[in-house]
Amino acid sequence: MQYQLRKQIAGQARSARHGVKIAISLLEKFGYNSSGRTYTIADPNEAYILAVVNGKHYAAVRVPDNKVAVIPNYYTLTDIDMNDTVNFLVSPDLITYAEEQGWYNSADGDFNFRLAYASDGSLKHPVNIGRMWRGVNILSGKDYQYNDSFPTFFDPGKPVEVKTFMNLLRDHYEGTDLSYIHLKADTPHHEEGTICATHTQYGLVAHLRPDMPVEIGAVLWIAMRRPCTQSFIPWYAGISVIPNGFARYDYLWAEKNHKSPEEGTWDRVPVHSYFFFKDYADFVDKNYAFRQKEALKKAQKTEDKYLEKQQKFEKQLLKLKERNPQRYQEKLNEITARATAKTIKNSLTK
């Protein structure tokens, strides 16, 4: 299985740990038919990194409290404690299987999951190294060198704000020795190696808070297409309708056609907002040096307004939930609908 793994976790899990156990049950029964993948499974109280290998092997590690992890497109897990079943949920034969395959020799030292199971090409790919290096440096406040060995988990020194993650997802290595490589052209999006890159379709920051009802405590801040030119706006977990212009059909159609899209699926549809964001990104890229700063200024003005008003708005919502549940639902839908409409308006104003 592959895509179905995440679908089953999302549809059944009652917590992050429960999600990991669902994944393990499915992997042990059906196996994984892709080369490998890392999943992040989180709830308001904890998070796990689940590394899945082709076949029936896996390693899930709980993210330590008050720690941060950066995950590029390679396995980041290193040390595995087979005796700690609270923080590590792994295949019983994870180490012996690696030995049988010739990927690990105990004579070389302690077992390292990343070195044993990751391909050499992934570990040495400059795109992966650059993103890992940049993310760890920004969030840790330290100055790791490009070819250093990066930690799986690290202490950021202080609570990481939602805004910090937003800005990280906008990054093109500005102010570093790598920036001239990517900014020598009209736009940094000619290169794949930046965090905000040519193929980026959206940026997402999931803010999961344990002290609130899940329908407002879990909010996805989403920047459509390129985060460096778009606002992150709030999509509350409790919304009951998708805003206009953000879906062509319902989720049942999407599920049915996910692996075999109907003819015309990718055709341009004037009323679908994706094309507004794509056109705007292309417009900015044509004169990036001049247009991006103004685009970002406009985007952050909208974004900051929602961040500043979030606490007050949510307090009002909690009071409304008790008095008028129907209006409470309507307000949840309205805040996301207004925010998405504002981002579309920004994209149409060139």
C-alpha angles and dihedrals in degrees: 000000000000122000091027090064095069091039093055092046093050093045099047112023120109093186140004093263091048088052091054091050091050089052092049092051092051094044093051091050103039107013127218119280100196127082091257143295143196119230126194112211115186143166130179091278108040146357137215134202110218116195112195124196128200105274123014104323127107145155125209121187128185113235105241117245114272092012132118130214130200116202122191122175096298138067111281100181114108121161116047121193105202091189096054103081093169097063099022126054107177143152108280091231096040094124099035091050090054089051092050090051092050093245096117136031118190088214087070093062138262119356115267114192094201094052094042101046107025121087116248089234092058094047092050099038108122092221091059095042093048095050093045092048093049096045095048093047095049095046098039097042088225131120108240116176121239095253097041123119105256124217121248091220129015142173112255090202093235139026110293112236123223088241091058091058091047092054092045090057089054094055127126097172091272113183095016135102089259095056096083090057093058101032098049089093127061090269135019088227092083086080129067097208101078122091091238096046145169092270097044110128099178143343120233134192114184111205109193115184123188098200097066138060107278094241091068100015090066111061129166114212104206130187110194120229105336120019091202090069104025138070122248102232129186123262106184118212090231099062112123098198134042113238118257114278096022100093134037097194137358127283093261090061090046092051093048094049100036096105098030111032117204119247109277095025092125096041116121112267112195095211095050110100094215089080092053090057094043092050091048092050090050090048092053093045092057089067102011098159091057103031106038097069092053092044092051092046090054092045095050092048089061093040095049091050091060093044092051094048096040099094094047092045093050093049089054090049093053091053091046092051091065096044103037118009093181093054089044089059092046092052091052090053092045097054093055093041092052092046094050091046089053093053090050090051090050090052093051092051105081 
